[in-house]
């Protein structure tokens, strides 16, 4: 647990020291010793705030401090904290603080301050998590890739599932399913893509298959990996809570680290009344 806390605080150290510079999510993830495709998601689950929103609030907090009791130009403060124009800065400032940057200079102006986060150890509840470890050779997924806005993932991914079901995609996928597929069911693969390097990432609706790729679909190679497989009881909506518990409770206390392989949501046939979350891991200390 202490190593996990130290690494997450190292990521916050990096973020804090680059609030007035170009800030790379890739470098923040490296400080946390975490694959970049996991970092933004993990940060949001642990803190209940998207990483980009946390950074925005911290920058605008410091910008308000810079404006108070000084004659520094608004345009200089805007550029200092990453805004390309004073207009964009003024809009963001108004949205957070409820007043213009100029008004913030007045004595008695009621501003908002968002202090730096710090990760600490906390003893949590005794809710159990059912999981098993699986070692799998590499395999291929065939499916449809969706470009997802990172901050809208919890809206766009379910909408994509609904659209795919309406179009009959899952029936087509089931027809090309491998009989000995390494993962049962329809798969939702959090492909790495631009996750953490931009504001979008790839999500693939697919199935384990070696068949020729049907028109309009694509293939995705999943490397050999060790997987922690978590039971997700009931309806698909339960995935979000399992993700949260995995990041905040299981991972900090387990002798594993996240591996740089796409994570997979495995949707089993409805009569099983359960699904599975497949998380690629490595034994702690094995990362290069």
ZADO-1210 file (C-alpha; in nm, 4 decimals, padded with zeros to 6 digits):
<atoms>
<atom x="00.0000" y="00.0000" z="00.0000" code="UNK" pos="1"/>
<atom x="00.2767" y="00.2489" z="00.0917" code="UNK" pos="2"/>
<atom x="00.4438" y="00.2030" z="-00.2498" code="UNK" pos="3"/>
<atom x="00.1136" y="00.2733" z="-00.4281" code="UNK" pos="4"/>
<atom x="00.0549" y="00.5872" z="-00.2205" code="UNK" pos="5"/>
<atom x="00.4114" y="00.7049" z="-00.2853" code="UNK" pos="6"/>
<atom x="00.3743" y="00.6586" z="-00.6617" code="UNK" pos="7"/>
<atom x="00.0424" y="00.8405" z="-00.6834" code="UNK" pos="8"/>
<atom x="00.1855" y="01.1286" z="-00.4822" code="UNK" pos="9"/>
<atom x="00.4834" y="01.1330" z="-00.7184" code="UNK" pos="10"/>
<atom x="00.2388" y="01.1837" z="-01.0058" code="UNK" pos="11"/>
<atom x="00.0806" y="01.4713" z="-00.8146" code="UNK" pos="12"/>
<atom x="00.4286" y="01.6177" z="-00.7556" code="UNK" pos="13"/>
<atom x="00.4879" y="01.6123" z="-01.1302" code="UNK" pos="14"/>
<atom x="00.1498" y="01.7745" z="-01.2025" code="UNK" pos="15"/>
<atom x="00.1999" y="02.0442" z="-00.9400" code="UNK" pos="16"/>
<atom x="00.5460" y="02.1331" z="-01.0696" code="UNK" pos="17"/>
<atom x="00.4183" y="02.1683" z="-01.4274" code="UNK" pos="18"/>
<atom x="00.1013" y="02.3715" z="-01.3751" code="UNK" pos="19"/>
<atom x="00.2711" y="02.6696" z="-01.5405" code="UNK" pos="20"/>
<atom x="00.4280" y="02.4601" z="-01.8187" code="UNK" pos="21"/>
<atom x="00.3299" y="02.2013" z="-02.0762" code="UNK" pos="22"/>
<atom x="00.1944" y="01.9104" z="-01.8740" code="UNK" pos="23"/>
<atom x="00.2178" y="01.5564" z="-02.0122" code="UNK" pos="24"/>
<atom x="-00.0241" y="01.2899" z="-01.8919" code="UNK" pos="25"/>
<atom x="00.2304" y="01.0370" z="-02.0170" code="UNK" pos="26"/>
<atom x="00.4935" y="01.1740" z="-01.7771" code="UNK" pos="27"/>
<atom x="00.2421" y="01.1859" z="-01.4907" code="UNK" pos="28"/>
<atom x="00.1606" y="00.8191" z="-01.5532" code="UNK" pos="29"/>
<atom x="00.5315" y="00.7368" z="-01.5625" code="UNK" pos="30"/>
<atom x="00.5759" y="00.9030" z="-01.2235" code="UNK" pos="31"/>
<atom x="00.2967" y="00.6792" z="-01.0914" code="UNK" pos="32"/>
<atom x="00.4621" y="00.3705" z="-01.2478" code="UNK" pos="33"/>
<atom x="00.1329" y="00.3112" z="-01.4228" code="UNK" pos="34"/>
<atom x="00.0534" y="00.2454" z="-01.7906" code="UNK" pos="35"/>
<atom x="-00.0819" y="00.5642" z="-01.9401" code="UNK" pos="36"/>
<atom x="-00.3995" y="00.3927" z="-02.0635" code="UNK" pos="37"/>
<atom x="-00.4928" y="00.3307" z="-01.6979" code="UNK" pos="38"/>
<atom x="-00.3776" y="00.6540" z="-01.5375" code="UNK" pos="39"/>
<atom x="-00.6616" y="00.8938" z="-01.6199" code="UNK" pos="40"/>
<atom x="-00.9249" y="00.6323" z="-01.5387" code="UNK" pos="41"/>
<atom x="-00.7568" y="00.5386" z="-01.2117" code="UNK" pos="42"/>
<atom x="-00.7183" y="00.9037" z="-01.1087" code="UNK" pos="43"/>
<atom x="-01.0887" y="00.9697" z="-01.1685" code="UNK" pos="44"/>
<atom x="-01.2003" y="00.6611" z="-00.9745" code="UNK" pos="45"/>
<atom x="-00.9708" y="00.7316" z="-00.6788" code="UNK" pos="46"/>
<atom x="-01.0429" y="01.1057" z="-00.6495" code="UNK" pos="47"/>
<atom x="-01.3972" y="01.1334" z="-00.7939" code="UNK" pos="48"/>
<atom x="-01.2745" y="01.4083" z="-01.0276" code="UNK" pos="49"/>
<atom x="-01.1397" y="01.3797" z="-01.3842" code="UNK" pos="50"/>
<atom x="-00.7680" y="01.4509" z="-01.4119" code="UNK" pos="51"/>
<atom x="-00.8222" y="01.7346" z="-01.6607" code="UNK" pos="52"/>
<atom x="-01.0725" y="01.9025" z="-01.4261" code="UNK" pos="53"/>
<atom x="-00.8340" y="01.8740" z="-01.1317" code="UNK" pos="54"/>
<atom x="-00.5586" y="02.0381" z="-01.3343" code="UNK" pos="55"/>
<atom x="-00.7974" y="02.3126" z="-01.4507" code="UNK" pos="56"/>
<atom x="-00.9059" y="02.3886" z="-01.0937" code="UNK" pos="57"/>
<atom x="-00.5501" y="02.3978" z="-00.9645" code="UNK" pos="58"/>
<atom x="-00.4368" y="02.6332" z="-01.2425" code="UNK" pos="59"/>
<atom x="-00.7301" y="02.8675" z="-01.1891" code="UNK" pos="60"/>
<atom x="-00.6735" y="02.8620" z="-00.8126" code="UNK" pos="61"/>
<atom x="-00.3133" y="02.9727" z="-00.8617" code="UNK" pos="62"/>
<atom x="-00.4215" y="03.2257" z="-01.1240" code="UNK" pos="63"/>
<atom x="-00.6552" y="03.3875" z="-00.8701" code="UNK" pos="64"/>
<atom x="-00.3702" y="03.4089" z="-00.6195" code="UNK" pos="65"/>
<atom x="-00.1518" y="03.5744" z="-00.8860" code="UNK" pos="66"/>
<atom x="-00.4174" y="03.8371" z="-00.9616" code="UNK" pos="67"/>
<atom x="-00.5011" y="03.9353" z="-00.6049" code="UNK" pos="68"/>
<atom x="-00.3175" y="04.2399" z="-00.4803" code="UNK" pos="69"/>
<atom x="-00.1029" y="04.2724" z="-00.7902" code="UNK" pos="70"/>
<atom x="-00.0877" y="04.4766" z="-01.1089" code="UNK" pos="71"/>
<atom x="00.0134" y="04.1845" z="-01.3316" code="UNK" pos="72"/>
<atom x="-00.1672" y="04.1891" z="-01.6652" code="UNK" pos="73"/>
<atom x="-00.4528" y="03.9437" z="-01.7155" code="UNK" pos="74"/>
<atom x="-00.3053" y="03.8358" z="-02.0481" code="UNK" pos="75"/>
<atom x="00.0223" y="03.7455" z="-01.8766" code="UNK" pos="76"/>
<atom x="-00.1552" y="03.5361" z="-01.6159" code="UNK" pos="77"/>
<atom x="-00.3600" y="03.3669" z="-01.8886" code="UNK" pos="78"/>
<atom x="-00.0472" y="03.2667" z="-02.0803" code="UNK" pos="79"/>
<atom x="00.1312" y="03.1633" z="-01.7613" code="UNK" pos="80"/>
<atom x="-00.1395" y="02.9093" z="-01.6809" code="UNK" pos="81"/>
<atom x="-00.1795" y="02.7567" z="-02.0239" code="UNK" pos="82"/>
<atom x="-00.4554" y="02.9634" z="-02.1886" code="UNK" pos="83"/>
<atom x="-00.4017" y="03.0724" z="-02.5476" code="UNK" pos="84"/>
<atom x="-00.6031" y="03.3934" z="-02.5138" code="UNK" pos="85"/>
<atom x="-00.7294" y="03.6245" z="-02.2383" code="UNK" pos="86"/>
<atom x="-01.0846" y="03.5548" z="-02.3600" code="UNK" pos="87"/>
<atom x="-01.0532" y="03.1793" z="-02.3044" code="UNK" pos="88"/>
<atom x="-00.8943" y="03.2435" z="-01.9659" code="UNK" pos="89"/>
<atom x="-01.1724" y="03.4869" z="-01.8672" code="UNK" pos="90"/>
<atom x="-01.4426" y="03.2324" z="-01.9588" code="UNK" pos="91"/>
<atom x="-01.2777" y="02.9567" z="-01.7561" code="UNK" pos="92"/>
<atom x="-01.2125" y="03.1927" z="-01.4650" code="UNK" pos="93"/>
<atom x="-01.5747" y="03.3123" z="-01.4642" code="UNK" pos="94"/>
<atom x="-01.7011" y="02.9543" z="-01.4734" code="UNK" pos="95"/>
<atom x="-01.4961" y="02.8505" z="-01.1710" code="UNK" pos="96"/>
<atom x="-01.4884" y="03.1650" z="-00.9567" code="UNK" pos="97"/>
<atom x="-01.8107" y="03.3330" z="-01.0611" code="UNK" pos="98"/>
<atom x="-01.6418" y="03.6601" z="-01.1579" code="UNK" pos="99"/>
<atom x="-01.4030" y="03.8041" z="-01.4144" code="UNK" pos="100"/>
<atom x="-01.0251" y="03.8071" z="-01.3589" code="UNK" pos="101"/>
<atom x="-01.0386" y="04.1864" z="-01.3263" code="UNK" pos="102"/>
<atom x="-01.3075" y="04.1677" z="-01.0569" code="UNK" pos="103"/>
<atom x="-01.0933" y="03.9173" z="-00.8657" code="UNK" pos="104"/>
<atom x="-00.8456" y="04.1949" z="-00.7879" code="UNK" pos="105"/>
<atom x="-01.0944" y="04.3739" z="-00.5605" code="UNK" pos="106"/>
<atom x="-01.0562" y="04.3506" z="-00.1848" code="UNK" pos="107"/>
<atom x="-01.3330" y="04.1276" z="-00.0529" code="UNK" pos="108"/>
<atom x="-01.3772" y="03.9308" z="-00.3779" code="UNK" pos="109"/>
<atom x="-01.5133" y="03.5839" z="-00.2876" code="UNK" pos="110"/>
<atom x="-01.2982" y="03.3335" z="-00.4761" code="UNK" pos="111"/>
<atom x="-01.2677" y="02.9555" z="-00.4700" code="UNK" pos="112"/>
<atom x="-00.9479" y="02.7721" z="-00.3819" code="UNK" pos="113"/>
<atom x="-00.8824" y="02.4077" z="-00.4643" code="UNK" pos="114"/>
<atom x="-00.5783" y="02.2862" z="-00.2701" code="UNK" pos="115"/>
<atom x="-00.3411" y="02.0230" z="-00.3976" code="UNK" pos="116"/>
<atom x="-00.4557" y="01.6658" z="-00.3446" code="UNK" pos="117"/>
<atom x="-00.2502" y="01.4218" z="-00.1393" code="UNK" pos="118"/>
<atom x="-00.2982" y="01.0460" z="-00.1387" code="UNK" pos="119"/>
<atom x="-00.2967" y="00.8791" z="00.2015" code="UNK" pos="120"/>
<atom x="-00.3593" y="00.5307" z="00.3343" code="UNK" pos="121"/>
<atom x="-00.7162" y="00.4744" z="00.4551" code="UNK" pos="122"/>
<atom x="-00.8633" y="00.1555" z="00.5999" code="UNK" pos="123"/>
<atom x="-01.1754" y="00.0817" z="00.3970" code="UNK" pos="124"/>
<atom x="-01.4795" y="-00.1446" z="00.4183" code="UNK" pos="125"/>
<atom x="-01.4807" y="-00.5208" z="00.4215" code="UNK" pos="126"/>
<atom x="-01.6740" y="-00.5763" z="00.0996" code="UNK" pos="127"/>
<atom x="-01.5297" y="-00.8837" z="-00.0706" code="UNK" pos="128"/>
<atom x="-01.4029" y="-00.8987" z="-00.4275" code="UNK" pos="129"/>
<atom x="-01.4084" y="-01.2333" z="-00.6042" code="UNK" pos="130"/>
<atom x="-01.1197" y="-01.2795" z="-00.8448" code="UNK" pos="131"/>
<atom x="-00.8879" y="-01.5393" z="-00.9927" code="UNK" pos="132"/>
<atom x="-00.5528" y="-01.5261" z="-01.1745" code="UNK" pos="133"/>
<atom x="-00.5269" y="-01.6441" z="-01.5376" code="UNK" pos="134"/>
<atom x="-00.2220" y="-01.6754" z="-01.7646" code="UNK" pos="135"/>
<atom x="-00.3174" y="-01.6407" z="-02.1336" code="UNK" pos="136"/>
<atom x="-00.1189" y="-01.6637" z="-02.4545" code="UNK" pos="137"/>
<atom x="-00.1617" y="-01.3883" z="-02.7114" code="UNK" pos="138"/>
<atom x="-00.4869" y="-01.3834" z="-02.9054" code="UNK" pos="139"/>
<atom x="-00.6771" y="-01.1755" z="-03.1570" code="UNK" pos="140"/>
<atom x="-00.9962" y="-00.9769" z="-03.1130" code="UNK" pos="141"/>
<atom x="-01.2168" y="-00.8902" z="-03.4110" code="UNK" pos="142"/>
<atom x="-01.4638" y="-00.6069" z="-03.3727" code="UNK" pos="143"/>
<atom x="-01.5509" y="-00.2423" z="-03.4177" code="UNK" pos="144"/>
<atom x="-01.3380" y="00.0365" z="-03.2780" code="UNK" pos="145"/>
<atom x="-01.4934" y="00.3455" z="-03.1258" code="UNK" pos="146"/>
<atom x="-01.3070" y="00.6712" z="-03.0653" code="UNK" pos="147"/>
<atom x="-01.4134" y="00.7882" z="-02.7192" code="UNK" pos="148"/>
<atom x="-01.3682" y="01.1274" z="-02.5546" code="UNK" pos="149"/>
<atom x="-01.1938" y="01.0441" z="-02.2287" code="UNK" pos="150"/>
<atom x="-01.4052" y="01.2772" z="-02.0142" code="UNK" pos="151"/>
<atom x="-01.7295" y="01.1462" z="-02.1697" code="UNK" pos="152"/>
<atom x="-01.6398" y="00.7772" z="-02.1563" code="UNK" pos="153"/>
<atom x="-01.9220" y="00.6836" z="-01.9188" code="UNK" pos="154"/>
<atom x="-02.1720" y="00.8284" z="-02.1672" code="UNK" pos="155"/>
<atom x="-02.0190" y="00.7360" z="-02.5021" code="UNK" pos="156"/>
<atom x="-01.9245" y="00.3737" z="-02.4321" code="UNK" pos="157"/>
<atom x="-02.2771" y="00.2655" z="-02.3191" code="UNK" pos="158"/>
<atom x="-02.4255" y="00.4570" z="-02.6141" code="UNK" pos="159"/>
<atom x="-02.1889" y="00.2679" z="-02.8434" code="UNK" pos="160"/>
<atom x="-02.3047" y="-00.0633" z="-02.6951" code="UNK" pos="161"/>
<atom x="-02.6670" y="00.0338" z="-02.7560" code="UNK" pos="162"/>
<atom x="-02.5972" y="00.1310" z="-03.1170" code="UNK" pos="163"/>
<atom x="-02.4025" y="-00.1897" z="-03.1804" code="UNK" pos="164"/>
<atom x="-02.6866" y="-00.4012" z="-03.0395" code="UNK" pos="165"/>
<atom x="-02.9437" y="-00.2184" z="-03.2508" code="UNK" pos="166"/>
<atom x="-02.7369" y="-00.2832" z="-03.5635" code="UNK" pos="167"/>
<atom x="-02.7023" y="-00.6542" z="-03.4866" code="UNK" pos="168"/>
<atom x="-02.3250" y="-00.6354" z="-03.4459" code="UNK" pos="169"/>
<atom x="-02.3083" y="-00.8855" z="-03.1625" code="UNK" pos="170"/>
<atom x="-02.4879" y="-01.1521" z="-03.3618" code="UNK" pos="171"/>
<atom x="-02.2310" y="-01.1073" z="-03.6394" code="UNK" pos="172"/>
<atom x="-01.9475" y="-01.1326" z="-03.3907" code="UNK" pos="173"/>
<atom x="-02.0863" y="-01.4486" z="-03.2319" code="UNK" pos="174"/>
<atom x="-02.0858" y="-01.6180" z="-03.5740" code="UNK" pos="175"/>
<atom x="-01.7048" y="-01.5801" z="-03.6001" code="UNK" pos="176"/>
<atom x="-01.6293" y="-01.6664" z="-03.2372" code="UNK" pos="177"/>
<atom x="-01.3484" y="-01.9124" z="-03.1675" code="UNK" pos="178"/>
<atom x="-01.4748" y="-02.2269" z="-02.9991" code="UNK" pos="179"/>
<atom x="-01.1673" y="-02.2225" z="-02.7744" code="UNK" pos="180"/>
<atom x="-01.1633" y="-01.8459" z="-02.7318" code="UNK" pos="181"/>
<atom x="-00.9386" y="-01.7416" z="-02.4418" code="UNK" pos="182"/>
<atom x="-01.2116" y="-01.5118" z="-02.3086" code="UNK" pos="183"/>
<atom x="-01.5797" y="-01.6091" z="-02.3227" code="UNK" pos="184"/>
<atom x="-01.8511" y="-01.3656" z="-02.4245" code="UNK" pos="185"/>
<atom x="-01.8559" y="-01.0323" z="-02.6053" code="UNK" pos="186"/>
<atom x="-01.5568" y="-00.8166" z="-02.5216" code="UNK" pos="187"/>
<atom x="-01.5190" y="-00.4463" z="-02.4529" code="UNK" pos="188"/>
<atom x="-01.1467" y="-00.3753" z="-02.4965" code="UNK" pos="189"/>
<atom x="-00.9938" y="-00.0545" z="-02.3660" code="UNK" pos="190"/>
<atom x="-00.7364" y="-00.0252" z="-02.6404" code="UNK" pos="191"/>
<atom x="-00.4424" y="00.1976" z="-02.5620" code="UNK" pos="192"/>
<atom x="-00.4637" y="00.4237" z="-02.8706" code="UNK" pos="193"/>
<atom x="-00.4190" y="00.7855" z="-02.7605" code="UNK" pos="194"/>
<atom x="-00.5372" y="00.7241" z="-02.4035" code="UNK" pos="195"/>
<atom x="-00.3550" y="00.9688" z="-02.1803" code="UNK" pos="196"/>
<atom x="-00.1744" y="01.1359" z="-02.4696" code="UNK" pos="197"/>
<atom x="-00.4786" y="01.3279" z="-02.5867" code="UNK" pos="198"/>
<atom x="-00.8429" y="01.3713" z="-02.5038" code="UNK" pos="199"/>
<atom x="-00.9559" y="01.0496" z="-02.6758" code="UNK" pos="200"/>
<atom x="-00.8949" y="00.6755" z="-02.6575" code="UNK" pos="201"/>
<atom x="-01.0010" y="00.3647" z="-02.8466" code="UNK" pos="202"/>
<atom x="-01.2649" y="00.1211" z="-02.7225" code="UNK" pos="203"/>
<atom x="-01.3268" y="-00.1982" z="-02.9207" code="UNK" pos="204"/>
<atom x="-01.6497" y="-00.3998" z="-02.9189" code="UNK" pos="205"/>
<atom x="-01.5339" y="-00.7438" z="-03.0259" code="UNK" pos="206"/>
<atom x="-01.4885" y="-01.1157" z="-02.9776" code="UNK" pos="207"/>
<atom x="-01.1972" y="-01.3588" z="-02.9699" code="UNK" pos="208"/>
<atom x="-01.1649" y="-01.4839" z="-03.3287" code="UNK" pos="209"/>
<atom x="-00.9118" y="-01.6056" z="-03.5860" code="UNK" pos="210"/>
<atom x="-01.1649" y="-01.5839" z="-03.8714" code="UNK" pos="211"/>
<atom x="-01.1213" y="-01.3486" z="-04.1679" code="UNK" pos="212"/>
<atom x="-01.2146" y="-00.9965" z="-04.0651" code="UNK" pos="213"/>
<atom x="-01.5659" y="-00.9086" z="-04.1919" code="UNK" pos="214"/>
<atom x="-01.6138" y="-00.5879" z="-04.3860" code="UNK" pos="215"/>
<atom x="-01.6407" y="-00.2819" z="-04.1664" code="UNK" pos="216"/>
<atom x="-01.4629" y="-00.4452" z="-03.8714" code="UNK" pos="217"/>
<atom x="-01.0984" y="-00.4530" z="-03.7636" code="UNK" pos="218"/>
<atom x="-00.8608" y="-00.6768" z="-03.5695" code="UNK" pos="219"/>
<atom x="-00.6725" y="-00.6114" z="-03.2486" code="UNK" pos="220"/>
<atom x="-00.3802" y="-00.8134" z="-03.1135" code="UNK" pos="221"/>
<atom x="-00.3796" y="-00.8828" z="-02.7391" code="UNK" pos="222"/>
<atom x="-00.0332" y="-00.9856" z="-02.6121" code="UNK" pos="223"/>
<atom x="00.0278" y="-01.2768" z="-02.3778" code="UNK" pos="224"/>
<atom x="-00.0300" y="-01.1629" z="-02.0202" code="UNK" pos="225"/>
<atom x="-00.1118" y="-01.2526" z="-01.6650" code="UNK" pos="226"/>
<atom x="-00.4661" y="-01.1429" z="-01.5823" code="UNK" pos="227"/>
<atom x="-00.6552" y="-01.0706" z="-01.2630" code="UNK" pos="228"/>
<atom x="-01.0147" y="-01.1661" z="-01.3442" code="UNK" pos="229"/>
<atom x="-01.2859" y="-01.0087" z="-01.1286" code="UNK" pos="230"/>
<atom x="-01.6452" y="-01.1271" z="-01.1017" code="UNK" pos="231"/>
<atom x="-01.8966" y="-00.8549" z="-01.1908" code="UNK" pos="232"/>
<atom x="-02.2307" y="-00.9649" z="-01.0486" code="UNK" pos="233"/>
<atom x="-02.5654" y="-00.8767" z="-01.2023" code="UNK" pos="234"/>
<atom x="-02.6104" y="-00.6133" z="-01.4683" code="UNK" pos="235"/>
<atom x="-02.3375" y="-00.4424" z="-01.6749" code="UNK" pos="236"/>
<atom x="-02.3840" y="-00.1245" z="-01.4703" code="UNK" pos="237"/>
<atom x="-02.1944" y="-00.3028" z="-01.1905" code="UNK" pos="238"/>
<atom x="-01.8691" y="-00.2708" z="-01.3876" code="UNK" pos="239"/>
<atom x="-01.8148" y="00.0856" z="-01.2653" code="UNK" pos="240"/>
<atom x="-01.8111" y="-00.0174" z="-00.8990" code="UNK" pos="241"/>
<atom x="-01.5776" y="-00.3108" z="-00.9680" code="UNK" pos="242"/>
<atom x="-01.3394" y="-00.0775" z="-01.1545" code="UNK" pos="243"/>
<atom x="-01.3439" y="00.1578" z="-00.8567" code="UNK" pos="244"/>
<atom x="-01.2831" y="-00.1192" z="-00.6026" code="UNK" pos="245"/>
<atom x="-01.0067" y="-00.2697" z="-00.8144" code="UNK" pos="246"/>
<atom x="-00.8179" y="00.0609" z="-00.8327" code="UNK" pos="247"/>
<atom x="-00.8787" y="00.1817" z="-00.4777" code="UNK" pos="248"/>
<atom x="-00.8801" y="-00.1402" z="-00.2719" code="UNK" pos="249"/>
<atom x="-00.7444" y="-00.4444" z="-00.4549" code="UNK" pos="250"/>
<atom x="-00.4514" y="-00.2945" z="-00.6470" code="UNK" pos="251"/>
<atom x="-00.2950" y="-00.0955" z="-00.3582" code="UNK" pos="252"/>
<atom x="-00.2785" y="-00.4107" z="-00.1425" code="UNK" pos="253"/>
<atom x="-00.1981" y="-00.6733" z="-00.4084" code="UNK" pos="254"/>
<atom x="00.1558" y="-00.7883" z="-00.5024" code="UNK" pos="255"/>
<atom x="00.0885" y="-00.6811" z="-00.8617" code="UNK" pos="256"/>
<atom x="00.1239" y="-00.3781" z="-01.0857" code="UNK" pos="257"/>
<atom x="-00.0782" y="-00.2868" z="-01.3925" code="UNK" pos="258"/>
<atom x="00.0711" y="-00.4193" z="-01.7154" code="UNK" pos="259"/>
<atom x="00.0886" y="-00.2201" z="-02.0382" code="UNK" pos="260"/>
<atom x="-00.1797" y="-00.4317" z="-02.2083" code="UNK" pos="261"/>
<atom x="-00.5416" y="-00.3317" z="-02.2850" code="UNK" pos="262"/>
<atom x="-00.7924" y="-00.4127" z="-02.0102" code="UNK" pos="263"/>
<atom x="-01.1050" y="-00.6050" z="-02.1107" code="UNK" pos="264"/>
<atom x="-01.4682" y="-00.6046" z="-01.9992" code="UNK" pos="265"/>
<atom x="-01.6105" y="-00.9507" z="-02.0755" code="UNK" pos="266"/>
<atom x="-01.9892" y="-00.9665" z="-02.1160" code="UNK" pos="267"/>
<atom x="-02.1184" y="-01.3198" z="-02.0602" code="UNK" pos="268"/>
<atom x="-02.4525" y="-01.4605" z="-02.1853" code="UNK" pos="269"/>
<atom x="-02.7477" y="-01.3055" z="-01.9951" code="UNK" pos="270"/>
<atom x="-02.8506" y="-01.6347" z="-01.8334" code="UNK" pos="271"/>
<atom x="-02.5259" y="-01.6351" z="-01.6321" code="UNK" pos="272"/>
<atom x="-02.6268" y="-01.3095" z="-01.4559" code="UNK" pos="273"/>
<atom x="-02.2624" y="-01.2123" z="-01.4211" code="UNK" pos="274"/>
<atom x="-01.9772" y="-01.0648" z="-01.6234" code="UNK" pos="275"/>
<atom x="-01.6003" y="-01.0423" z="-01.5808" code="UNK" pos="276"/>
<atom x="-01.3377" y="-00.7677" z="-01.5701" code="UNK" pos="277"/>
<atom x="-00.9967" y="-00.8805" z="-01.7034" code="UNK" pos="278"/>
<atom x="-00.7069" y="-00.6651" z="-01.5803" code="UNK" pos="279"/>
<atom x="-00.3541" y="-00.7340" z="-01.7123" code="UNK" pos="280"/>
<atom x="-00.0951" y="-00.7324" z="-01.4337" code="UNK" pos="281"/>
<atom x="00.2699" y="-00.8052" z="-01.3603" code="UNK" pos="282"/>
<atom x="00.4291" y="-00.9180" z="-01.0371" code="UNK" pos="283"/>
<atom x="00.5469" y="-00.6127" z="-00.8463" code="UNK" pos="284"/>
<atom x="00.9030" y="-00.5168" z="-00.9291" code="UNK" pos="285"/>
<atom x="00.9039" y="-00.6777" z="-01.2752" code="UNK" pos="286"/>
<atom x="00.8577" y="-00.3567" z="-01.4738" code="UNK" pos="287"/>
<atom x="01.1509" y="-00.2531" z="-01.6849" code="UNK" pos="288"/>
</atoms>
